[in-house]
């Protein structure tokens, strides 16, 4: 965070972080007005580690229902249902979710337009997904050059998506102006 501050970052509105120890605290020290939200996708993935393989898809769908909740109350109800349903097969993840609840629910106070913009996968995750899909369809690589070519083509195809306008981007910008006022450089 200090390196970003040295490069000129003076303010932040919302930040999505994975479960790295100390990162939210570091952000609060460097950019104190930033609201920190823990990313739900890695939280769901981490909570599946202790679930039997056969149950993972169903548990993941229940956990993702939290992310689709429109309000904080709906999200809390979804967590309660999930905890009751999986208490015997997955007794450790619900207490972890409850312990991290404050860090997981910050975006529920934000308007839907902002949530949609922030929930889109970032460029690196998008590139990894593209590479994974290409690798699966290809199967075997005859030499190292074919791997380099696959990565190069996949990166070029992904880069085209990065230049598109963000879905709901204008609506989100208007909501940022309403919420953060003069802090938003328009």
Number of C-alpha atoms within 10 A of each C-alpha: 14 13 8 11 12 9 9 9 13 12 14 15 15 17 16 18 16 14 16 8 8 9 14 20 12 13 18 15 13 16 19 15 14 16 17 24 19 22 20 21 16 13 18 20 12 12 20 19 12 13 18 11 9 8 13 16 12 10 20 16 12 19 26 17 15 22 22 11 15 14 18 15 11 16 20 16 14 20 21 13 14 18 21 12 13 17 14 9 11 18 14 15 20 19 12 12 18 15 11 14 14 12 20 21 21 17 24 19 11 16 16 17 18 21 17 14 17 17 14 12 11 10 13 10 11 17 19 15 14 16 18 12 12 15 16 9 8 10 8 10 11 8 8 8 9 12 14 11 11 15 17 13 13 20 16 11 13 19 14 9 12 12 8 8 9 13 12 14 15 14 14 21 16 16 17 20 14 11 14 11 11 10 12 15 6 7
